[in-house]
Amino acid sequence: MKLATILLAAALVSPAAVSATSLVDGSFEIKGAATAPTDYCYDGFSSAGRPACAAGAWTGSGVITSGAGPWGSTVTPFGNYYGFVQGTQVMSQTFVATSSTGLGVSWYDANRTNNGGIQTYTVSVTHGSDVFALGTFTGVPGQFNLKTSSSFATVAGDSYTLNFTGLATDDRTAFIDNVSLSVVPEPATWGLMLAGFALVGVAARRRAALTA
């Protein structure tokens, strides 16, 4: 089988061929390094003598240094910093879809181990006047765990905003880290992927026959 056909099959199998839509600074390392807080900083204002966070792709809350004592000394496995949603804050990032497809969100969360109690938050995506509600979540105190959302549809070239919205009216905090987008194949896409696997299988069998 020709190399071009094998490459086509591999492209059909790979979700990366469907979409390259991605977030910036999903682990909050860029934002954290830009401010380099000793323990934490908020967006837009200083607190207890600490400077405001530097501007970045994420807006609306701030960043915490991994293991910071004022926040219960929770350590993230994803670098030196993580984001947070305190009280009714909304942590957001706007991105542009590179193709028309279905996307899902994955991230890790934890809850603060001191002050206030358990924070619950929602995840949503806004697109103009449309709002895609992706779920309501609660983390485990002091321990980061993987979370995934339901999917939403995108249109190539359009802007979308991902939002983490706190639901507590008091001092409760959810920690967020390692946020990313991934393709959720639609039925037609699954058909293309299956066709790709079939082509790869045919190529392998013909190659084996020629070798024999």
Accessible surface in RSA format (square Angstrom, percent):
REM  Atomic radii and reference values for relative SASA: ProtOr
REM  Chains: A
REM  Algorithm: Lee & Richards
REM  Probe-radius: 1.40
REM  Slices: 20
REM RES _ NUM      All-atoms   Total-Side   Main-Chain    Non-polar    All polar
REM                ABS   REL    ABS   REL    ABS   REL    ABS   REL    ABS   REL
RES MET A   1    73.53  38.1  19.07  12.6  54.47 129.7  30.15  25.6  43.38  57.5
RES LYS A   2   165.26  80.6 155.56  95.4   9.70  23.1 106.22  95.6  59.04  62.9
RES LEU A   3   124.96  69.6 116.18  83.1   8.77  22.1 117.38  82.4   7.58  20.4
RES ALA A   4    73.66  67.7  61.91  95.5  11.75  26.7  65.82  92.7   7.85  20.8
RES THR A   5    41.45  29.5  38.46  39.0   2.99   7.1  17.35  23.3  24.10  36.4
RES ILE A   6    55.39  31.5  54.97  41.0   0.42   1.0  55.39  39.9   0.00   0.0
RES LEU A   7   108.37  60.4 103.25  73.9   5.12  12.9 103.57  72.7   4.80  12.9
RES LEU A   8    99.70  55.5  94.37  67.5   5.33  13.4  99.06  69.6   0.64   1.7
RES ALA A   9     0.38   0.4   0.38   0.6   0.00   0.0   0.38   0.5   0.00   0.0
RES ALA A  10    49.84  45.8  43.68  67.4   6.16  14.0  46.67  65.7   3.17   8.4
RES ALA A  11    46.21  42.5  37.41  57.7   8.80  20.0  44.25  62.3   1.96   5.2
RES LEU A  12    42.89  23.9  36.05  25.8   6.84  17.2  39.36  27.6   3.53   9.5
RES VAL A  13    30.74  20.2  29.83  27.0   0.90   2.2  29.83  25.9   0.90   2.5
RES SER A  14    40.16  33.9  36.67  48.9   3.49   8.0  26.71  56.9  13.45  18.8
RES PRO A  15    62.58  45.6  62.27  56.8   0.32   1.1  62.58  51.7   0.00   0.0
RES ALA A  16    78.89  72.5  58.20  89.8  20.69  47.1  63.48  89.4  15.41  40.8
RES ALA A  17    67.15  61.7  23.45  36.2  43.70  99.4  35.99  50.7  31.16  82.5
RES VAL A  18    41.41  27.2  26.56  24.0  14.85  35.8  33.00  28.7   8.41  22.8
RES SER A  19    13.23  11.2   0.44   0.6  12.80  29.5   3.78   8.1   9.45  13.2
RES ALA A  20    78.63  72.3  56.08  86.5  22.55  51.3  65.36  92.0  13.27  35.2
RES THR A  21    10.66   7.6   0.03   0.0  10.63  25.3   0.52   0.7  10.15  15.3
RES SER A  22    77.52  65.5  62.66  83.6  14.86  34.2  32.62  69.5  44.90  62.9
RES LEU A  23    23.81  13.3   1.53   1.1  22.28  56.0   2.01   1.4  21.80  58.7
RES VAL A  24    87.67  57.7  84.29  76.3   3.38   8.2  87.67  76.2   0.00   0.0
RES ASP A  25    20.60  14.4   5.42   5.4  15.18  35.9   8.84  20.8  11.77  11.7
RES GLY A  26    16.09  19.8   0.00   N/A  16.09  19.8   7.67  21.1   8.41  18.8
RES SER A  27    26.77  22.6  23.92  31.9   2.85   6.6  13.57  28.9  13.20  18.5
RES PHE A  28     0.55   0.3   0.55   0.3   0.00   0.0   0.55   0.3   0.00   0.0
RES GLU A  29    51.77  29.7  49.96  37.8   1.81   4.3  42.14  81.5   9.63   7.9
RES ILE A  30   116.20  66.1 110.52  82.3   5.67  13.7 114.92  82.8   1.28   3.5
RES LYS A  31     5.97   2.9   4.34   2.7   1.63   3.9   3.56   3.2   2.42   2.6
RES GLY A  32     0.00   0.0   0.00   N/A   0.00   0.0   0.00   0.0   0.00   0.0
RES ALA A  33    67.36  61.9  47.79  73.8  19.57  44.5  50.07  70.5  17.29  45.8
RES ALA A  34    66.56  61.2  24.58  37.9  41.99  95.5  37.25  52.5  29.32  77.7
RES THR A  35    27.34  19.4   5.09   5.2  22.25  53.0   9.55  12.8  17.79  26.9
RES ALA A  36    65.86  60.6  46.71  72.1  19.15  43.6  47.19  66.5  18.67  49.4
RES PRO A  37    12.53   9.1   0.96   0.9  11.57  42.1   5.59   4.6   6.94  43.1
RES THR A  38   124.00  88.2  92.77  94.0  31.23  74.4  89.17 119.8  34.83  52.7
RES ASP A  39    20.02  14.0  20.02  19.9   0.00   0.0   5.61  13.2  14.41  14.4
RES TYR A  40    22.40  10.5  21.76  12.4   0.64   1.7   3.12   2.3  19.28  23.8
RES CYS A  41     1.18   0.9   0.04   0.0   1.15   2.7   1.18   3.0   0.00   0.0
RES TYR A  42    23.19  10.8  22.16  12.6   1.02   2.7   7.55   5.7  15.64  19.3
RES ASP A  43    30.70  21.5  19.03  18.9  11.67  27.6  17.88  42.1  12.82  12.8
RES GLY A  44    76.10  93.8   0.00   N/A  76.10  93.8  39.84 109.3  36.25  81.2
RES PHE A  45   106.83  53.4 100.10  62.0   6.74  17.5 106.64  64.7   0.19   0.5
RES SER A  46    74.61  63.0  55.89  74.6  18.72  43.1  18.35  39.1  56.26  78.8
RES SER A  47    30.17  25.5  22.61  30.2   7.56  17.4   9.77  20.8  20.40  28.6
RES ALA A  48    86.91  79.9  35.47  54.7  51.44 117.0  56.60  79.7  30.31  80.3
RES GLY A  49    82.54 101.8   0.00   N/A  82.54 101.8  41.97 115.2  40.57  90.9
RES ARG A  50    56.24  23.6  54.82  27.9   1.42   3.4  17.07  23.3  39.17  23.7
RES PRO A  51    84.45  61.5  76.18  69.4   8.27  30.1  83.57  69.0   0.88   5.5
RES ALA A  52    40.56  37.3  26.44  40.8  14.13  32.1  26.44  37.2  14.13  37.4
RES CYS A  53    14.75  11.2   0.00   0.0  14.75  34.7   0.00   0.0  14.75  15.9
RES ALA A  54    31.60  29.1  20.09  31.0  11.50  26.2  30.82  43.4   0.78   2.1
RES ALA A  55   104.07  95.7  69.24 106.8  34.83  79.2  79.39 111.8  24.68  65.4
RES GLY A  56    37.55  46.3   0.00   N/A  37.55  46.3  22.93  62.9  14.62  32.8
RES ALA A  57    38.97  35.8  10.99  17.0  27.97  63.6  23.81  33.5  15.15  40.1
RES TRP A  58     1.80   0.7   1.70   0.8   0.10   0.2   1.70   0.9   0.10   0.2
RES THR A  59    76.62  54.5  76.02  77.1   0.60   1.4  57.51  77.2  19.12  28.9
RES GLY A  60    37.72  46.5   0.00   N/A  37.72  46.5  24.39  66.9  13.33  29.9
RES SER A  61     2.86   2.4   1.27   1.7   1.59   3.7   0.49   1.0   2.37   3.3
RES GLY A  62     1.67   2.1   0.00   N/A   1.67   2.1   0.00   0.0   1.67   3.7
RES VAL A  63     0.00   0.0   0.00   0.0   0.00   0.0   0.00   0.0   0.00   0.0
RES ILE A  64     0.00   0.0   0.00   0.0   0.00   0.0   0.00   0.0   0.00   0.0
RES THR A  65    31.84  22.6  31.84  32.3   0.00   0.0  31.84  42.8   0.00   0.0
RES SER A  66    29.17  24.6  11.15  14.9  18.02  41.5   8.87  18.9  20.30  28.4
RES GLY A  67    27.40  33.8   0.00   N/A  27.40  33.8   9.57  26.3  17.83  39.9
RES ALA A  68     8.08   7.4   0.00   0.0   8.08  18.4   8.06  11.3   0.02   0.1
RES GLY A  69    46.50  57.3   0.00   N/A  46.50  57.3  26.83  73.6  19.67  44.1
RES PRO A  70    57.07  41.6  40.87  37.3  16.20  58.9  53.19  43.9   3.88  24.1
RES TRP A  71     6.26   2.5   6.26   3.0   0.00   0.0   6.26   3.3   0.00   0.0
RES GLY A  72    22.56  27.8   0.00   N/A  22.56  27.8   9.07  24.9  13.49  30.2
RES SER A  73    65.72  55.5  52.90  70.6  12.82  29.5  29.97  63.8  35.75  50.1
RES THR A  74     4.10   2.9   0.16   0.2   3.94   9.4   3.95   5.3   0.15   0.2
RES VAL A  75   102.74  67.6  87.02  78.8  15.72  37.9  87.02  75.6  15.72  42.6
RES THR A  76     6.51   4.6   0.00   0.0   6.51  15.5   0.05   0.1   6.46   9.8
RES PRO A  77    94.28  68.7  54.36  49.6  39.91 145.1  67.95  56.1  26.32 163.6
RES PHE A  78    51.45  25.7  42.49  26.3   8.96  23.3  51.12  31.0   0.33   0.9
RES GLY A  79    42.91  52.9   0.00   N/A  42.91  52.9  24.68  67.7  18.22  40.8
RES ASN A  80    94.82  65.4  93.55  90.4   1.27   3.1  11.50  27.7  83.32  80.5
RES TYR A  81    26.20  12.2  26.20  14.9   0.00   0.0   4.35   3.3  21.85  26.9
RES TYR A  82     0.02   0.0   0.02   0.0   0.00   0.0   0.00   0.0   0.02   0.0
RES GLY A  83     0.00   0.0   0.00   N/A   0.00   0.0   0.00   0.0   0.00   0.0
RES PHE A  84     0.00   0.0   0.00   0.0   0.00   0.0   0.00   0.0   0.00   0.0
RES VAL A  85     0.00   0.0   0.00   0.0   0.00   0.0   0.00   0.0   0.00   0.0
RES GLN A  86    29.36  16.4  27.15  19.8   2.21   5.3   9.85  21.0  19.51  14.8
RES GLY A  87    11.38  14.0   0.00   N/A  11.38  14.0  11.38  31.2   0.00   0.0
RES THR A  88    85.40  60.7  70.08  71.0  15.32  36.5  35.64  47.9  49.77  75.2
RES GLN A  89    42.72  23.9  33.94  24.8   8.77  20.9  27.84  59.3  14.88  11.3
RES VAL A  90    61.43  40.4  52.66  47.7   8.78  21.2  52.66  45.8   8.78  23.8
RES MET A  91     1.24   0.6   1.24   0.8   0.00   0.0   0.71   0.6   0.53   0.7
RES SER A  92    17.57  14.8  17.46  23.3   0.11   0.2  11.54  24.6   6.03   8.4
RES GLN A  93     5.55   3.1   2.95   2.2   2.60   6.2   4.12   8.8   1.43   1.1
RES THR A  94    83.49  59.4  60.22  61.0  23.28  55.5  40.92  55.0  42.58  64.4
RES PHE A  95    10.86   5.4   4.15   2.6   6.71  17.5  10.86   6.6   0.00   0.0
RES VAL A  96    81.74  53.8  71.14  64.4  10.59  25.5  71.14  61.8  10.59  28.7
RES ALA A  97     1.01   0.9   0.00   0.0   1.01   2.3   0.00   0.0   1.01   2.7
RES THR A  98    82.17  58.4  51.77  52.5  30.40  72.4  57.63  77.4  24.54  37.1
RES SER A  99    25.03  21.2  23.49  31.3   1.54   3.6  25.03  53.3   0.00   0.0
RES SER A 100    76.34  64.5  47.64  63.6  28.71  66.1  35.95  76.6  40.39  56.6
RES THR A 101     7.23   5.1   3.24   3.3   4.00   9.5   3.62   4.9   3.61   5.5
RES GLY A 102     6.99   8.6   0.00   N/A   6.99   8.6   6.99  19.2   0.00   0.0
RES LEU A 103     1.20   0.7   1.20   0.9   0.00   0.0   1.20   0.8   0.00   0.0
RES GLY A 104     5.13   6.3   0.00   N/A   5.13   6.3   5.13  14.1   0.00   0.0
RES VAL A 105     2.96   1.9   0.00   0.0   2.96   7.1   0.71   0.6   2.25   6.1
RES SER A 106    25.75  21.8  25.56  34.1   0.19   0.4  11.67  24.9  14.08  19.7
RES TRP A 107     0.35   0.1   0.00   0.0   0.35   0.8   0.30   0.2   0.06   0.1
RES TYR A 108    55.70  26.0  55.70  31.7   0.00   0.0  21.22  15.9  34.48  42.5
RES ASP A 109     0.21   0.1   0.21   0.2   0.00   0.0   0.00   0.0   0.21   0.2
RES ALA A 110     0.01   0.0   0.00   0.0   0.01   0.0   0.00   0.0   0.01   0.0
RES ASN A 111     0.00   0.0   0.00   0.0   0.00   0.0   0.00   0.0   0.00   0.0
RES ARG A 112    20.01   8.4  14.15   7.2   5.86  13.9   0.00   0.0  20.01  12.1
RES THR A 113    70.84  50.4  35.44  35.9  35.39  84.3  34.21  46.0  36.62  55.4
RES ASN A 114    57.65  39.8  48.97  47.3   8.67  20.9  35.21  84.7  22.43  21.7
RES ASN A 115    82.67  57.0  62.38  60.3  20.29  48.9  11.10  26.7  71.57  69.2
RES GLY A 116    45.16  55.7   0.00   N/A  45.16  55.7  19.29  52.9  25.87  57.9
RES GLY A 117    38.76  47.8   0.00   N/A  38.76  47.8  32.39  88.9   6.37  14.3
RES ILE A 118    69.66  39.6  62.96  46.9   6.70  16.2  62.96  45.3   6.70  18.2
RES GLN A 119     0.00   0.0   0.00   0.0   0.00   0.0   0.00   0.0   0.00   0.0
RES THR A 120    42.40  30.2  40.05  40.6   2.35   5.6  22.42  30.1  19.98  30.2
RES TYR A 121     0.00   0.0   0.00   0.0   0.00   0.0   0.00   0.0   0.00   0.0
RES THR A 122    38.37  27.3  38.28  38.8   0.09   0.2  29.11  39.1   9.26  14.0
RES VAL A 123     0.81   0.5   0.00   0.0   0.81   1.9   0.00   0.0   0.81   2.2
RES SER A 124    17.79  15.0  17.79  23.7   0.00   0.0   8.30  17.7   9.49  13.3
RES VAL A 125     0.00   0.0   0.00   0.0   0.00   0.0   0.00   0.0   0.00   0.0
RES THR A 126    42.52  30.2  40.21  40.8   2.32   5.5  30.03  40.3  12.49  18.9
RES HIS A 127    43.46  23.8  40.05  27.8   3.41   8.7  28.73  29.6  14.73  17.1
RES GLY A 128    77.59  95.7   0.00   N/A  77.59  95.7  45.97 126.2  31.62  70.8
RES SER A 129   116.36  98.3  77.21 103.0  39.15  90.2  56.90 121.2  59.46  83.3
RES ASP A 130    76.87  53.8  73.26  72.9   3.61   8.5  13.62  32.1  63.25  63.1
RES VAL A 131    99.73  65.6  68.98  62.5  30.75  74.1  69.05  60.0  30.68  83.2
RES PHE A 132    58.55  29.3  54.32  33.6   4.23  11.0  58.55  35.5   0.00   0.0
RES ALA A 133    87.21  80.2  61.89  95.5  25.31  57.6  61.89  87.2  25.31  67.1
RES LEU A 134     6.56   3.7   1.46   1.0   5.09  12.8   2.45   1.7   4.10  11.0
RES GLY A 135    30.51  37.6   0.00   N/A  30.51  37.6  27.24  74.8   3.27   7.3
RES THR A 136    85.31  60.7  56.81  57.6  28.50  67.9  33.76  45.3  51.55  77.9
RES PHE A 137    30.35  15.2  25.31  15.7   5.04  13.1  30.35  18.4   0.00   0.0
RES THR A 138    62.09  44.2  43.59  44.2  18.51  44.1  31.55  42.4  30.55  46.2
RES GLY A 139     6.08   7.5   0.00   N/A   6.08   7.5   0.86   2.3   5.23  11.7
RES VAL A 140    72.79  47.9  71.92  65.1   0.87   2.1  72.79  63.2   0.00   0.0
RES PRO A 141    64.94  47.3  50.36  45.9  14.59  53.0  50.36  41.6  14.59  90.7
RES GLY A 142    33.19  40.9   0.00   N/A  33.19  40.9   8.86  24.3  24.33  54.5
RES GLN A 143    99.80  55.8  96.09  70.2   3.72   8.9  29.65  63.1  70.15  53.2
RES PHE A 144    22.03  11.0   1.85   1.1  20.18  52.5   1.85   1.1  20.18  57.8
RES ASN A 145    43.03  29.7  40.49  39.1   2.53   6.1  18.75  45.1  24.27  23.5
RES LEU A 146    99.41  55.4  77.63  55.5  21.78  54.8  77.63  54.5  21.78  58.6
RES LYS A 147    44.45  21.7  41.60  25.5   2.84   6.8  43.07  38.8   1.37   1.5
RES THR A 148    85.41  60.7  70.24  71.2  15.17  36.1  37.52  50.4  47.88  72.4
RES SER A 149    21.33  18.0   0.00   0.0  21.33  49.1   2.47   5.3  18.86  26.4
RES SER A 150    64.56  54.6  48.68  65.0  15.88  36.6  53.52 114.0  11.04  15.5
RES SER A 151    60.33  51.0  36.97  49.3  23.36  53.8   4.32   9.2  56.01  78.5
RES PHE A 152     7.75   3.9   0.03   0.0   7.72  20.1   7.75   4.7   0.00   0.0
RES ALA A 153    61.44  56.5  54.54  84.2   6.90  15.7  55.02  77.5   6.42  17.0
RES THR A 154     5.44   3.9   0.02   0.0   5.42  12.9   0.04   0.1   5.40   8.2
RES VAL A 155    79.88  52.6  79.88  72.3   0.00   0.0  79.88  69.4   0.00   0.0
RES ALA A 156    50.65  46.6  34.64  53.5  16.01  36.4  34.91  49.2  15.73  41.7
RES GLY A 157    56.71  69.9   0.00   N/A  56.71  69.9  31.04  85.2  25.67  57.5
RES ASP A 158    47.84  33.5  43.98  43.8   3.86   9.1   7.90  18.6  39.95  39.8
RES SER A 159    61.95  52.3  49.80  66.5  12.15  28.0  25.85  55.1  36.10  50.6
RES TYR A 160     2.24   1.0   0.88   0.5   1.36   3.5   1.40   1.1   0.84   1.0
RES THR A 161    31.79  22.6  31.79  32.2   0.00   0.0  14.10  18.9  17.69  26.7
RES LEU A 162     0.00   0.0   0.00   0.0   0.00   0.0   0.00   0.0   0.00   0.0
RES ASN A 163    15.46  10.7  15.43  14.9   0.02   0.1   4.11   9.9  11.35  11.0
RES PHE A 164     0.00   0.0   0.00   0.0   0.00   0.0   0.00   0.0   0.00   0.0
RES THR A 165    35.66  25.4  35.66  36.2   0.00   0.0  27.58  37.0   8.08  12.2
RES GLY A 166     2.38   2.9   0.00   N/A   2.38   2.9   0.00   0.0   2.38   5.3
RES LEU A 167    89.27  49.7  67.24  48.1  22.03  55.4  69.69  48.9  19.58  52.7
RES ALA A 168    13.18  12.1   3.47   5.4   9.72  22.1  12.70  17.9   0.48   1.3
RES THR A 169   136.73  97.2  97.79  99.1  38.94  92.8  70.69  95.0  66.03  99.8
RES ASP A 170    69.00  48.3  56.55  56.3  12.44  29.4  43.30 101.9  25.70  25.6
RES ASP A 171    59.74  41.8  51.57  51.3   8.17  19.3  37.60  88.5  22.14  22.1
RES ARG A 172    80.85  33.9  80.85  41.2   0.00   0.0   1.87   2.5  78.99  47.9
RES THR A 173     0.00   0.0   0.00   0.0   0.00   0.0   0.00   0.0   0.00   0.0
RES ALA A 174     0.14   0.1   0.14   0.2   0.00   0.0   0.14   0.2   0.00   0.0
RES PHE A 175     0.00   0.0   0.00   0.0   0.00   0.0   0.00   0.0   0.00   0.0
RES ILE A 176     0.00   0.0   0.00   0.0   0.00   0.0   0.00   0.0   0.00   0.0
RES ASP A 177     0.00   0.0   0.00   0.0   0.00   0.0   0.00   0.0   0.00   0.0
RES ASN A 178    51.45  35.5  48.54  46.9   2.91   7.0   1.05   2.5  50.40  48.7
RES VAL A 179     5.54   3.6   0.00   0.0   5.54  13.3   0.00   0.0   5.54  15.0
RES SER A 180    51.35  43.4  49.62  66.2   1.74   4.0  36.26  77.2  15.09  21.1
RES LEU A 181    20.89  11.6   0.15   0.1  20.75  52.2   0.31   0.2  20.58  55.4
RES SER A 182    61.42  51.9  54.77  73.1   6.65  15.3  42.46  90.4  18.95  26.6
RES VAL A 183    26.74  17.6   8.52   7.7  18.23  43.9   8.52   7.4  18.23  49.4
RES VAL A 184    59.05  38.9  56.98  51.6   2.07   5.0  57.83  50.2   1.22   3.3
RES PRO A 185    23.79  17.3  15.02  13.7   8.77  31.9  15.45  12.8   8.35  51.9
RES GLU A 186    83.67  48.0  81.50  61.7   2.17   5.2  25.85  50.0  57.82  47.2
RES PRO A 187   119.22  86.9 106.40  97.0  12.82  46.6 110.62  91.3   8.59  53.4
RES ALA A 188    80.47  74.0  62.32  96.2  18.16  41.3  74.64 105.1   5.83  15.4
RES THR A 189    21.93  15.6  21.56  21.9   0.37   0.9   3.94   5.3  17.99  27.2
RES TRP A 190   128.06  51.4 128.06  62.0   0.00   0.0 112.42  59.9  15.65  25.4
RES GLY A 191    37.91  46.8   0.00   N/A  37.91  46.8  31.62  86.8   6.30  14.1
RES LEU A 192    98.76  55.0  97.45  69.7   1.31   3.3  97.85  68.7   0.91   2.5
RES MET A 193    15.91   8.2  15.91  10.5   0.00   0.0  15.86  13.5   0.05   0.1
RES LEU A 194   117.77  65.6 112.81  80.7   4.96  12.5 113.11  79.4   4.66  12.5
RES ALA A 195    45.12  41.5  36.84  56.9   8.28  18.8  43.99  62.0   1.13   3.0
RES GLY A 196     0.00   0.0   0.00   N/A   0.00   0.0   0.00   0.0   0.00   0.0
RES PHE A 197   112.76  56.4 105.51  65.4   7.25  18.9 105.70  64.1   7.05  20.2
RES ALA A 198    60.20  55.4  47.14  72.7  13.06  29.7  58.95  83.0   1.25   3.3
RES LEU A 199    55.14  30.7  54.54  39.0   0.59   1.5  54.66  38.4   0.48   1.3
RES VAL A 200    61.59  40.5  60.94  55.2   0.64   1.5  61.00  53.0   0.59   1.6
RES GLY A 201    23.99  29.6   0.00   N/A  23.99  29.6  23.49  64.5   0.50   1.1
RES VAL A 202    43.74  28.8  43.72  39.6   0.02   0.1  43.72  38.0   0.02   0.1
RES ALA A 203     7.94   7.3   5.25   8.1   2.68   6.1   5.55   7.8   2.39   6.3
RES ALA A 204    59.83  55.0  47.53  73.4  12.30  28.0  54.62  76.9   5.20  13.8
RES ARG A 205   159.47  67.0 151.16  77.1   8.32  19.8  77.32 105.7  82.16  49.8
RES ARG A 206   136.05  57.1 133.03  67.8   3.02   7.2  35.37  48.3 100.68  61.0
RES ARG A 207   174.14  73.1 171.86  87.6   2.27   5.4  51.93  71.0 122.20  74.1
RES ALA A 208    62.65  57.6  50.11  77.3  12.54  28.5  57.74  81.3   4.91  13.0
RES ALA A 209    72.26  66.4  49.58  76.5  22.68  51.6  58.24  82.0  14.03  37.2
RES LEU A 210   148.34  82.6 119.67  85.6  28.67  72.1 123.36  86.6  24.98  67.2
RES THR A 211   119.37  84.9  86.55  87.7  32.81  78.2  75.21 101.0  44.16  66.8
RES ALA A 212   120.26 110.6  51.02  78.7  69.24 157.5  76.19 107.3  44.07 116.8
END  Absolute sums over single chains surface
CHAIN  1 A    10011.2       7423.7       2587.5       6583.4       3427.8
END  Absolute sums over all chains
TOTAL         10011.2       7423.7       2587.5       6583.4       3427.8
